[in-house]
Amino acid sequence: MGGPSFTARVVWALARRSIRGSLRRPQFLAPLVIFPSMFLAVNVGGLTRTTSLPGFPAVDGFLDFQLAAAITQSLLIGGVATGIATALEIEGGFFDRLVASPIPRTALVLGRLIATAVTSAGQITYFLIIGLIFGASVKGGIAGVAVVYLIGIIAGVGFGAIGQAIALRAKSASTVQGIFPLVLVVLFASSAFFPRELLSSPVDVVAKYNPLSYISDGMRNPIIDGVGSTSVLEGVASALLVVAAAGGVAVLALRGRLRDA
Amino acid sequence: MAAIEVSALEREYRSGFKAVDGIDLRVEPGEVYGFLGPNGAGKTTTVRMLVTLLRPTGGRATVAGHDVATEPQKVRRKIGVALQEAALDHLMTGRELMELQATLHGIPARSVADRAQDLIGRVGLSDAQDRRVGTYSGGMRRRLDLAMALIHAPEVLFLDEPTTGLDPTSRATLWDEVRRLKADGTTVFLTTQYLEEADQLADRVGIISAGKIVAEGTPQALKDEVGRPHLDLCFVGDADLPRAREVLAGFGEVRVDTVDGVDLSVGVLEGSRAIAPVIRALDEAGIVVGRVELVEPTLDDVFAAQTGSHLEGAATPAPTAI
């Protein structure tokens, strides 16, 4: 026992369990798409004329612009859901069962993050289909779609790691649930819903340093323009930064939990 | 080599509270060790340290020859754990959980299904294996928990209050399984707050109170330390008590005891084997016995002798009434 093949087998087994759990708990899965869909519908229905504002990028429609925002919002809620699932596992004692098993400690974090990646892919697919049904198009074509998946999945994993880190520290599902309003505030303080050029001070300054701005712009550019811009690279880099930072914090939180349990 | 060896083990929390306060114990391979104590005595904290879920703040413990603090992965490979309140994923089926547990313990993929089926059948859950665990009864969850703990044939099995809250039938099923494990040579560390459970299953018992082990030994030896069995006798009509005392004096120390309508009590070393000779002797003396009860010391008496209080749920010891 041990070695990379055992680790990979365990991580996949834990990921499969998490995916199964999500599918069997539709009340957890539904908010990931319902809330952002409603937000998307309200925004597109009421704010379409903003596309004619000076400084707004050239787009075929407001839906094209808002799709990346809806995906980002959905992935953030997915991160909260990952945290809640981890906290429930701790509260219910199943996490202890995993800890008492002879598996690599990192597998405890990685298993659920792989599941989060799969869920993220599903969320992105849902919003792309919704967008296409209601008249949006991806200017970047297949490559553009691939970039949206790439940035979205990496970002989804990063948001999941943030949720896990909070769950491992707080050990309480209600505490993790409590960060949901904060998530929305951070999202609104980014360029996810409106171009940074149209944001007033001080939100535009916050948005400049907010990784969510670059993640949503990185996914938006392939939809409204193409894959050749620096926004894509910035999006990938920001998503990777979130994964590295949040993943590191999650691993430290796990070590802390194992030490102090 | 001992299966479990604990020396001056401590767990002190940041508040300064010592949940476990310097305990020593040794469990031999193949032994069923009963760890008995009331809620909050330190049983679960001790188990959590021994199964590597909690780091000791003092002392040392080895399980299956490995130090729990410095070689936790080696310990985890050799132990099976069924914690208090069967910690199961209610969204998964019994079969899925068994197969996951097999994977976590490195059982080769080709053997996972067979091993899972074997144990599911052994604990009587074959018919329910494809149902979600959330639909299981408390007894079924406990049995599944036990089966999961056994998936890799552990050298040492930790059962933390395995029958708390179970109905008598489920309790009996689990007891049978523990007996079978003992027969197979598995070392079992069993925490319980039930006197009868420790008495029935354990080769040796450690009694813990306020984080310290207050008594240790075989159940019989511990009970012998606090007193001998005695017979409580009630006579029919106006019995000749002085004559009865004379007759009973030949069997052991006699005392007058008016509690619960008892006329006389006599200590009997032989326990239940003394009942027939005592009644025969009284009968020959013309004294008619209306009621006789054999009262034996219990582990609660041991606990009471050491701590001055009784174990929860341990009421007056149940006598053998005739």
Interface residues (C-beta under 8 A of the other chain):
Chain A: M1 G2 F6 R9 V10 A13 L14 R17 R20 G21 R24 R25 E89 G92 G93 F94 D96 R97 L98 V99 A100 S101 P102 I103 R259 A261
Chain B: R48 V51 T52 L53 L54 R55 Q73 R76 R77 I79 V81 L83 E85 A87 L88 D89 H90 L91 M92 E96 L100 Q101 T103 L104 H105 G106 A109 R132 M148
